[in-house]
Amino acid sequence: MKPADLALRIPVSVGPTAYVVHDTHLYSMPPDAIGIPGTLFLYQHRVRIVAGRFSAFHLRLFERNAKSTLPEHRTEAVAKASGKRGKRYLMREHLVDLGASALHRGAFGR
């Protein structure tokens, strides 16, 4: 077995914002996984998270306070937000996470 195939197993829980935190790094999970305990498999260059029937693969983050959001998790979170105002707020938050260029392009309908 190669070192790149070995993983540390770390107990985690999916937080109220559908993210798992490991060493200041945030990794997204499906919104239906909120509150479910799971295991984070920490590989040399990737991360696998399993919580109940949900799982996700991310590239491993090394920069402090970095955040990894998979596009399908972003879409599911917007779909789960309740009400028109809630959906707009969540869409705005996702655009802010993408950076200033996304906001300046008019991607968020005003």
Buried (B, 14 or more C-beta within 10 A) or exposed (E): EEEEEEBEEBEBEBBEEBBBBBEEBBBBBBBBBBEBEBBBBBBEEEBBBBBEEBBBEBEBBEEEEEBBBBEEBBEBBBEBBEEEEEBBEBBEBBBEEEEEEBEEEEEEEE
